[in-house]
Every structure is written in C-alpha cells, then in structure tokens.
C-alpha cells in the first residue's frame, strides 16, 4: 500500500448495467453452449448492478504524491483542481483521460500506479505494447473460439467501485491487424457520453464505463492517432533534475521500509542520494533493494554509498538528468 493514501467517502451508488438486459441476453444465449458466457451473466446477476462512486475527502492528499514524483508536479496540480470540483458539488470523482508522454525511464508507469493508490481506487493495468487487438478491452464475439469478455467489463463486474483507474501503458506501441484496431476500442471508452453506453461484444450488454479514470503513457506521440490525442489531456513529463531524483529515491526507500517493516535508518545519507541521482526512476527500486541487501549482508542498518551499484546484473546505460 502506498504511504500516501487518500481518505475517500462514497458519493452514493450508480447502476452500471441493467439486470433486465442481462436476463434478456442470457435468454438469447441459452442454446450457445458457451459456459463462460453463461457463468459471466450469472456473476453479473449475483453481484448486482449497483457500484459505489468514490468521492475525495480532501485534495491535499495528492500533495505527498507530488513530493514523491516531483517531475509530475504539473500533472498533480491539474488533478487537484478536479478533486476540488468533486468536493465542491455533488458530482463524483471524475477525471478527463490523461496521457503522460516522456522519455523512457522518467517514471510514467510508476506514477500512474501510485496515483491510483493515492486516490484509493481500484487499478487495472493494460500493456498496449503487447495488445494486438481491441477485443482485449472490448471483448470478442461469443461465437468465436476462445472468446471472452474484455478487461473493461471484467473490471467493472469484479470491482465494487464504478470509477476505477486504468493504466494504458505504452499507448504509442499499440499495433496489430487493421481489422482489429486497438485504438478503435478506445474511441467509445474515452468519450464520456458514449462511454455510458459501452457494449462489450462478448456480453452484448450495455455497461456504463463513464466513471473510469484513463491514464495513458507514451514515449512517442507521433505514433498515436490524432483522434486519440484529442480525447486526452497530454502532459510532457520532463526528466527529473538531480535534486528531484534524490527526492524520488528517498520516497521509494521510505515506501520499501513501510511495506516490509525493515529497521533501516529512516533517511538515506547524502552520499547515497548522490549515487541514486544517477539512476532512472524506473530502476531506483531495484537499485535500492540491492543496496539494502548489501547493507544487511554487512549486518548494518545504515545504507552506505559503497552499497550502491554492487549488483552482478548487467548494467544499462543510465539516462541523463537535468541539472
């Protein structure tokens, strides 16, 4: 669990699909001998169609996230505006889809996961780089061999919250056969009005997906269709400065201590932070675990600069940081 978790209240409930529509779809499919389809319909009826709507208790809970991921300060500042609007009125927590663009290793995927933890909402991860067809999100026809419902319907059936977060990792690397365009599946999902009437092709039942918080990551914006970019708020995430990199390292270290109950000193030394400033945010957790392991082999509770970088794993070229 993240060390910066927002306290949430529940802003009522929302019906995300019609039980009557599920019953009708079930009746239409009785002769198909599709066990997974019938099981999923049964699950939808068992858990019911009502889902809680998360609502923040304070926008200040995102401040520690900005400290932990300082190169995402601009993103956090904008998200806090939406939190304040949710607090001000009766609307649920509802964000415009965002796309985090930047060089590899700046911490985009890490930030997306930590953001969901800070908001205390369910989080689902989709690797767009390995997704060759839109059916992964929107389901495949029940008449196909191996057909099943998509990740979107699965999440809303399984979760108790109507507005979970979805990370679409490496959106720019999505590909596949043009007949099964992965981007096509996103069109309806990213538009709030049409997302309310999303139909999973496997289930053939309308599902209200308008509450989902979409967070995409990308290295190369030119590889993403304009019709997707126009439906998202695009942020260019800079590489962290050396000072920011040190702050990120300390935050990750504190999180490791909190998660594992280890008795190391609470703060990294300046010498260790200087070394960690050379490591990309993507690699920091592995580097810190290695350094902490070296310290324990030496029976120490203080991580020293000499503990950093002693792994036998082949090193990759480090990324550049701003001054």
N, C-alpha and C positions, 0 to 999 in steps of 0.2 A: 504493500500500500504506500502511496506517495505520502511524504511528510507534510505536504500542503494540500489537504483535502477540504473542499468547501462543504459547509453545512447547508443542506438543502431542505426546503419544505416541499410538500407536494401540492401543486396547484390544481387539485381536482383530478378527474379522470377523462379519458377520451375513448370512444368506441372506434377501433381501428379497422374493423371489418364487420359485416353484417352476419350474425349467426344464421339468419334465414337464407342468405346467399350460400353459406357453407352447406347447409342442409340440401339445397337445390343442386349444388354442384356434386354433392355426394350421391344424390339420386341419379344424376346423369351418368355417373361413372361406375355404377354398381356392376355393370357387365364387362368391365375392362380387365378384371383380374389383376389390377395394379395394387399390390399390397401396401407399398409405401404411400401411394396417393390416399388410400382409404384410411391408413393409420394417421396421416397428417391431418386429414379432415377431422378425425376423431379427437386428435390432440387439440385442434383449434376449438372444438366444441367443449372439451373438458376444461380448458384453461379460461374460456370465455373471451369476449372481445374487448373488454374494458382494460385500459392500461393507465397507470398513473402518469401525470405530467410533472416533470421536475421543475422546480422553481427555486432560484437562489435566495439565500437569506442575506447575502452581502456581496457586493462587488469587490470588497477588499481582499477576499480570499485568493484572487488572482495575482496579488502583489508579490507573494513569495515565488510564484512561477516566473515572473519577470526577473527576479533576482537570480533564480536558478538557471534561467536561459536568457541572459541579458541581451543577446543579439536578436531576440524576438520581442523586444520591448514595444515596438510599434504595433505588432500584432496584438499583444496583450492590451495595450491602450485602447484599441478599437473594440476588442471583445468586451471590455469593461463597460463601454457605452451601451451595448446590447443588454448586459446584465442589469444596468441601472434602469433601462426601459422596462424590463420584466418586473423589476421591483416596484416601479412607479405605477404600473397599471395592473390589469387583471390577466394580461397575456402570459403564456408560459415562456420558459426559456427557449428562444428561437433565434438561431444564428443564420446569417447568409452563408452559403458554402464558401469556403476559403481554399486557396491554393498557395502553398508555400514553395517558392522557387529559389534555388540557390545552388552553389557548388556542392558536389558530393562531400559528405562528412561534416557539414555545418550543424547537424543535429535536428534536421527537419522531422524525421520519423520519431526520434526520441521526444521532441517537443509535442508532437501530435498525441502520443500515448500519455505523456504527463498532463496534457491539457484535459483529457478525458478524466484522468484520476482527480485532478484539481476540481473539476466540475462535479465529481462523484456521480457520473453517469456511465452506463454500460458502454463498452468499447469493442468494436469489431474491426479487424484488420483484413484488407484485401490487397494482395500483391498484383497490381495491374501489369507489371512486367512479365508475369507468368500466366496471365489470363488471356487466352486466345479467343474467347467468345463471350458475348454479352450474357449468355444464359447463366453464367456463374453468378451474376447479380439478379437477373430477372427470371430464372427458371427455364427449363426446356419442356417442350411439348410432351405430355404424358404418354403419347403414342410412340415415342422414341425408346429404343433400348437404352437402359441406364438413366432414364430421365429422372429428374428430381427438382424440387423447388430451389429457388435461388437463395443467396446469402441474405438478401434484404428481408424476404418473407420469413426465413428461418429465424433471424434475429428478433423480429417483432412478435413472432409466435412464442419464442422462448423467454424473452425478457418481460419484466413487469412494468417497464418504463416505455412510454410512447416516443421519447426523444433521445435515443441512444446516439453515440458518436460512431462514425465510420471513417477510418483512415484508408484512403485510396493511395497506396504507395507507388511511386514512380509512374504517375499517370502518363508521362511522355513516352514510356516504353511499352504501352499497350499496343497490341497488334493482333494479327490473326486474319483469317479469311474475310474478305469484304462482305460476304453474305451474312456474317455473324459479328458485325462490327461491335466491339466492346463499348465504343463511345456512344453508339446508338441507344444502348440501355440506360445511359446516364441522362439523356435528354429529358425524359419524363421525370426522373428522380430529382433533378436539380431545380426544376421549376415548381415552386410551392403549390400553385393552382392545379397543375396536372399530377403532382405527386400525391395529392389527396385521393386520386382515383387510379393509382398504380395497380396493374393486374399482373400477378405472377403467372407466367404461361403454363406452368405445371398445374397450379391450383385452379386457375380460371376463376379467381375470386378477387374483387377489388379490395385493396388494402390502403389505408391512409398512411403514407410514408412521409408526410409533410413535416413531421417533427424531427426527422433525422438531421443531425449536425454533420455535414460532409467536410472532411479535411483532406485535401489532396497534397501530394508532394511531387516535385518535378525538378529535374536538372536543366532541361532544355524546353523552353516554352514554344519554340518554333515547331516542335513535333506534335503539338496539341491543336486540334481544330479550333478555329475561332469561335464556333458555336458553343464550345465547352468553356473557353476562357471568358466569354461574355456572360456566362451564368455563374461565375465565381469571382470573389474578391481576390485578386492576385497580389501577393506580397513577395518582394525580392528580399530574401534574407541574407544579410552580409555575413562574411566570416567573422568570428569573434575577434576582438582585439586581444592582446596578451593578457590585459587585466581582466577582461571578460572570461577568457579561457580559464584563468585561475579561479574565478568565481564559480564557473561551471564545475570544475574539478572538485572544489570544496563541497558543492551541493550534492554531487554524485556520491562523494565519500560519506557525507552525513546520512544520505539515504541508505547506503550499504550498512552503516552502523545501526541505524534504526531498524532495518529489516532483519538483521541477523543477530542482534544482541551482543556484538563483539565489544570487548573492553578496550579498544584502542583509544589513544588520545582524541578528544573531540575535534581538534583542529589540525590540519596539515601544516607543516612548517613552511616558511617562505621558500626554503631551498627546494622542497618537494613541489610546491606550486610552480616554481620557476621551471622545473623539469616538465611538469604536466602541461604547462602552457604551450609546449611543443607538440602536444598530442591532439589530434582532432577530437571533437566531441563524440563522434561515433566510436572511437577507440578508447575513450577515457575509462569506462567501466572495467574493461579487460585489463588495462594498464594498472589501474588501482588495485584490482583483485590480485594481480601478480605481485605488486609491491607489498601489499598487506600480507600475502602468503610468505614472502621473503622475510618480512619482519617477524612473523610468528616462528619461522624456522630458526631465527636467531633469538627466540624467546623474548622478544621486545613488544611493547605496546605502543611504541612510537615508530611511525614510518619515517625512514630516513631517505635522503636523496639517493644514496647508494642502492636502495631497494628498487628504484625505478629503472625499468628497461633491462632487467636481467632475464627475461623470458627467452627460451630457446626457439620460440616460434619465429619464422622468417618475418622480418620487418617490411612493411610497405613504406613507400616514400611519404613523408609527412606533408600535410597541407600547409600552405602559407597562412600566417595570421597578420592582421593589420597591427600596426604599431600602437 
